[in-house]
């Protein structure tokens, strides 16, 4: 019941915010305002429903240290995507064809902020965290990663391989980032930095959603196996490899800090019921 009590209100905020962004017709400044407002409201609603349903303080979204954690995560996300783009460029799969749209990049700040916050609250803050309590960290990572990938199948240019790649490189990595830090701010920052670098800086597709209004006019070409094709660089093997590497790093840190929750006796049977 906790899943429903928490998922429904946060998902409602995400849906209303998404509808609002669609309604402004691509106006970048209104998109920025609505995106940031959606992100803030989603965190507020999440904190309230956690207090109500779990009778505890929502320490995973505590205000203290939030800005530093988000900035740290965003730097990781930008650096990670830049490494992917560099490798695709080296094999001739990406080139810069002039400047893009600064105004479009402004709108993407809001769009990606809303997406990063709402998706992390839903998938890591609620699904991963509650499953982890009952079945342990590794089980939760194995279950919620594929769900995160499947959620991206609804994007306009999505395909099965793209969803599998997202499940491996991002579903696991972002859950591992939460496990290592026990704050949602770091995975939110990584998620935002990755997405904004992809569309807002390098002008490439993000998970096949068709948004590419970045600071640079990026052009991808060549075999889809290397570049990710219409889904974007997230479906390239470079993204999968780098995402897995970061997942390993975060899980090593989680284990070192004693943050890996073991599988409880009887948890498998409980989940099956």
C-alpha positions in Angstrom: 0.0 0.0 0.0 2.9 2.3 0.6 3.8 2.0 -3.1 0.4 3.2 -4.1 0.2 5.9 -1.5 3.5 7.4 -2.7 3.5 6.6 -6.4 0.0 8.0 -7.3 0.5 11.5 -5.9 4.1 11.9 -7.4 3.0 10.4 -10.7 0.1 12.8 -10.8 2.4 15.8 -10.4 4.6 14.4 -13.2 1.6 14.0 -15.5 0.2 17.4 -14.8 3.6 19.0 -15.2 4.2 17.2 -18.5 0.8 18.3 -19.8 1.6 21.9 -18.8 4.9 21.8 -20.8 3.1 20.5 -23.8 0.5 23.2 -23.5 2.9 26.1 -23.7 3.8 25.1 -27.3 7.5 25.0 -27.0 8.0 28.4 -25.4 11.4 28.0 -23.8 11.0 30.4 -21.0 7.6 29.1 -20.0 9.0 25.6 -20.3 11.8 26.5 -17.9 9.4 28.0 -15.3 6.9 25.1 -15.6 9.7 22.5 -15.5 11.3 23.9 -12.4 7.9 24.3 -10.7 7.1 20.7 -11.5 10.4 19.5 -10.0 9.9 21.6 -6.8 6.3 20.5 -6.4 7.2 16.8 -6.9 9.8 16.9 -4.2 7.3 18.7 -1.8 4.6 16.1 -2.5 7.1 13.2 -2.1 8.2 14.6 1.2 4.7 15.0 2.4 3.5 11.5 1.4 6.6 9.9 3.0 5.9 11.7 6.3 2.3 10.6 6.1 2.7 7.0 5.0 5.9 6.1 6.9 5.8 8.4 9.9 9.4 9.6 9.4 11.4 12.5 8.1 12.2 12.2 4.3 16.0 12.4 4.9 16.7 11.3 1.3 15.4 14.7 0.1 16.7 16.8 3.0 17.4 20.4 2.1 20.8 20.5 3.8 23.5 19.8 1.3 21.1 19.4 -1.6 22.7 22.0 -3.8 26.2 20.5 -3.5 24.9 16.9 -4.0 23.0 18.0 -7.2 26.0 19.8 -8.5 28.3 16.9 -7.9 25.9 14.5 -9.6 25.4 16.9 -12.5 29.1 17.1 -13.1 29.3 13.3 -13.1 26.4 13.1 -15.6 27.9 15.7 -18.0 31.3 14.1 -17.8 29.8 10.6 -18.5 27.9 11.7 -21.5 30.9 13.7 -22.8 33.0 10.5 -22.6 30.3 8.7 -24.7 30.2 11.5 -27.3 34.0 11.6 -27.6 34.2 7.9 -28.3 31.4 8.1 -30.9 33.2 11.0 -32.5 36.5 9.1 -32.7 34.7 6.4 -34.9 33.2 9.1 -37.1 29.6 8.9 -35.7 29.2 12.4 -34.4 30.1 15.9 -35.7 29.2 19.5 -34.8 27.5 21.3 -37.6 27.4 24.8 -36.2 25.7 26.4 -33.3 22.3 25.3 -32.1 19.6 27.2 -30.2 20.4 28.9 -26.9 16.7 29.6 -26.3 16.0 25.9 -26.8 18.7 25.0 -24.3 17.0 27.3 -21.8 13.8 25.4 -22.2 15.6 22.1 -21.9 16.9 23.2 -18.5 13.3 23.1 -17.2 12.2 20.1 -19.2 15.1 18.0 -18.0 14.9 19.2 -14.4 11.3 18.0 -14.3 12.1 14.7 -15.9 15.1 14.0 -13.7 13.4 14.8 -10.5 10.1 13.1 -11.1 11.7 9.9 -12.5 14.2 9.6 -9.7 11.4 10.1 -7.1 9.3 7.4 -8.7 12.0 4.9 -9.6 14.6 5.3 -6.9 12.8 7.2 -4.1 9.8 5.0 -4.1 10.2 1.7 -6.1 13.8 1.0 -5.5 13.8 2.1 -1.8 10.7 0.1 -0.8 11.7 -3.0 -2.7 15.2 -2.8 -1.2 13.7 -2.7 2.3 12.1 -6.1 1.8 14.4 -7.8 -0.7 17.8 -6.2 -0.4 19.9 -3.9 -2.6 20.8 -6.3 -5.3 17.3 -7.6 -5.8 15.9 -4.1 -5.9 18.5 -3.1 -8.5 17.7 -6.1 -10.6 14.0 -5.5 -10.5 13.7 -1.7 -10.9 16.4 -1.4 -13.6 14.4 -3.2 -16.2 11.2 -1.3 -15.2 13.1 1.9 -15.8 14.1 0.7 -19.2 10.6 -0.4 -20.1 9.2 3.0 -19.2 11.3 4.5 -22.1 9.6 2.3 -24.7 6.8 4.8 -24.8 9.0 7.5 -26.4 8.4 8.3 -30.1 11.6 6.9 -31.5 12.1 4.2 -28.9 13.0 0.6 -29.6 13.6 -2.6 -27.6 17.4 -2.4 -27.7 17.3 1.2 -26.5 15.1 0.2 -23.5 17.5 -2.6 -22.7 20.4 -0.2 -22.8 18.7 2.3 -20.6 17.9 -0.5 -18.1 21.5 -1.6 -18.0 23.4 1.7 -18.1 20.9 4.0 -16.2 18.5 1.9 -14.3 21.4 0.2 -12.5 23.7 3.3 -12.3 21.2 5.6 -10.8 20.0 3.1 -8.2 23.6 2.4 -7.3 24.2 6.2 -6.9 21.3 6.3 -4.4 22.6 3.2 -2.6 26.1 4.7 -2.3 24.9 8.1 -1.0 21.5 7.5 0.5 20.3 10.7 -0.9 18.2 11.2 -4.0 20.0 14.5 -4.9 23.0 12.7 -6.4 21.1 10.5 -8.8 18.9 13.5 -9.6 22.0 15.4 -10.5 23.5 12.6 -12.5 20.2 12.1 -14.4 19.8 15.8 -15.1 23.5 16.3 -16.1 23.4 13.3 -18.5 20.1 14.4 -20.1 21.0 18.0 -20.5 24.4 17.3 -21.9 22.8 15.0 -24.5 20.1 17.4 -25.7 21.0 20.8 -24.3 24.7 20.8 -25.0 25.5 18.3 -27.8 22.2 18.4 -29.5 21.5 14.7 -29.7 18.4 12.5 -29.1 17.6 11.6 -25.5 15.9 8.2 -25.2 14.2 8.6 -28.6 12.0 11.5 -27.4 12.9 13.8 -30.4 14.2 16.7 -28.3 17.5 18.0 -29.7 17.5 21.8 -29.2 20.9 22.2 -27.8 23.7 24.8 -27.7 25.4 22.8 -30.5 23.8 21.5 -33.7 25.0 17.9 -33.4 24.7 15.4 -36.2 25.1 11.6 -35.8 25.7 9.3 -38.7 27.0 5.8 -39.4 26.0 2.4 -38.0 23.2 2.6 -35.4 25.0 -0.1 -33.5 27.7 2.5 -32.6 25.7 5.7 -32.5 22.5 4.5 -31.0 20.5 5.5 -34.1 17.1 7.2 -33.7 17.1 6.4 -30.0 20.2 8.5 -29.4 23.7 7.8 -28.0 22.2 6.1 -24.9 21.7 3.1 -27.1 25.4 3.0 -28.1 27.7 0.4 -26.6 29.8 3.2 -25.2 27.0 4.4 -23.1 26.3 0.9 -21.8 30.0 0.3 -21.0 30.5 3.6 -19.2 27.2 3.2 -17.4 28.2 -0.2 -16.1 31.6 1.1 -15.0 29.9 3.8 -13.0 27.4 1.3 -11.5 30.3 -0.9 -10.3 32.0 2.2 -8.8 28.9 3.3 -7.0 28.2 -0.2 -5.7 31.8 -0.5 -4.5 31.3 2.7 -2.6 28.0 1.5 -1.2 29.5 -1.7 0.1 32.5 0.2 1.6 30.1 2.5 3.4 28.0 -0.4 4.6 25.0 0.7 2.6 24.2 -2.6 0.8 21.1 -4.1 2.3 21.2 -7.9 2.4 18.4 -10.1 1.2 16.1 -10.8 4.2 15.1 -14.3 5.0 11.7 -15.0 3.6 11.8 -11.9 1.4 11.6 -13.9 -1.9 8.5 -15.7 -0.8 6.9 -12.4 0.3 7.6 -10.8 -3.1 6.2 -13.8 -4.8 2.9 -13.4 -2.9 
